[in-house]
Amino acid sequence: MNDMTWFTLFSTVAAAIAVAIGMMLPAFAMGRAIAQALDALARQPEAEKSIMRILFIGLAMIESLAIYILVIVLIILFRNPLLEYLI
């Protein structure tokens, strides 16, 4: 196998690991945020609007991390900037 094949193989494996870890951690963070919001709603039901607004803003920020990871992985897979150094 030549250098290009090894480089492509390692890039693909690294991208798969990055997607796995990069999507798993925000998912855990979202689950924890929702659980804490439900706990807060159970304690203070009158603060529902405030809690829900802050929850949705936080969930959007957490989801943006997952989207950034996906974009970077797609760049690595389809337009690898390190490829020009190998050729």
SEPATOR-642154 format. One record per residue (C-alpha): residue number from 1; x, y, z. Coordinates in steps of 0.05 Angstrom, whole numbers. Layout:
! residues N
+-----+--------+--------+--------+
: num :   east :  north :     up :
+-----+--------+--------+--------+
: NUM :      X :      Y :      Z :
...
+-----+--------+--------+--------+
***
This chain:
! residues 87
+-----+--------+--------+--------+
: num :   east :  north :     up :
+-----+--------+--------+--------+
:   1 :      0 :      0 :      0 :
:   2 :     26 :     68 :    -18 :
:   3 :     28 :    131 :     25 :
:   4 :    -36 :    159 :     -5 :
:   5 :    -76 :     97 :     15 :
:   6 :    -49 :     98 :     86 :
:   7 :    -64 :    172 :     92 :
:   8 :   -135 :    163 :     67 :
:   9 :   -146 :    104 :    114 :
:  10 :   -120 :    142 :    175 :
:  11 :   -161 :    204 :    157 :
:  12 :   -224 :    163 :    151 :
:  13 :   -212 :    127 :    217 :
:  14 :   -196 :    193 :    252 :
:  15 :   -260 :    224 :    223 :
:  16 :   -302 :    166 :    247 :
:  17 :   -273 :    170 :    318 :
:  18 :   -283 :    245 :    318 :
:  19 :   -356 :    238 :    298 :
:  20 :   -368 :    184 :    350 :
:  21 :   -337 :    224 :    408 :
:  22 :   -360 :    291 :    381 :
:  23 :   -433 :    271 :    377 :
:  24 :   -434 :    229 :    441 :
:  25 :   -411 :    283 :    488 :
:  26 :   -461 :    337 :    467 :
:  27 :   -516 :    283 :    471 :
:  28 :   -497 :    270 :    544 :
:  29 :   -495 :    345 :    557 :
:  30 :   -565 :    353 :    527 :
:  31 :   -592 :    296 :    569 :
:  32 :   -563 :    326 :    632 :
:  33 :   -589 :    396 :    615 :
:  34 :   -660 :    369 :    603 :
:  35 :   -658 :    329 :    667 :
:  36 :   -636 :    389 :    707 :
:  37 :   -690 :    432 :    675 :
:  38 :   -743 :    382 :    692 :
:  39 :   -717 :    380 :    763 :
:  40 :   -720 :    456 :    767 :
:  41 :   -790 :    455 :    739 :
:  42 :   -812 :    405 :    792 :
:  43 :   -785 :    450 :    846 :
:  44 :   -809 :    517 :    818 :
:  45 :   -867 :    509 :    769 :
:  46 :   -881 :    584 :    770 :
:  47 :   -813 :    597 :    736 :
:  48 :   -830 :    554 :    676 :
:  49 :   -822 :    608 :    623 :
:  50 :   -754 :    630 :    648 :
:  51 :   -728 :    559 :    656 :
:  52 :   -753 :    537 :    587 :
:  53 :   -723 :    598 :    553 :
:  54 :   -655 :    586 :    584 :
:  55 :   -660 :    512 :    569 :
:  56 :   -673 :    523 :    495 :
:  57 :   -616 :    573 :    489 :
:  58 :   -570 :    523 :    524 :
:  59 :   -593 :    466 :    480 :
:  60 :   -580 :    507 :    417 :
:  61 :   -510 :    523 :    441 :
:  62 :   -496 :    449 :    456 :
:  63 :   -523 :    428 :    388 :
:  64 :   -479 :    480 :    353 :
:  65 :   -418 :    444 :    382 :
:  66 :   -441 :    379 :    349 :
:  67 :   -452 :    415 :    283 :
:  68 :   -383 :    447 :    285 :
:  69 :   -352 :    378 :    296 :
:  70 :   -392 :    350 :    237 :
:  71 :   -368 :    407 :    192 :
:  72 :   -295 :    397 :    211 :
:  73 :   -300 :    322 :    199 :
:  74 :   -332 :    333 :    131 :
:  75 :   -275 :    380 :    113 :
:  76 :   -224 :    327 :    134 :
:  77 :   -259 :    274 :     93 :
:  78 :   -273 :    312 :     29 :
:  79 :   -223 :    369 :     26 :
:  80 :   -165 :    349 :     69 :
:  81 :   -117 :    408 :     77 :
:  82 :    -59 :    362 :     94 :
:  83 :    -66 :    323 :     29 :
:  84 :    -26 :    374 :    -12 :
:  85 :     35 :    361 :     33 :
:  86 :     32 :    287 :     17 :
:  87 :     28 :    294 :    -58 :
+-----+--------+--------+--------+
***
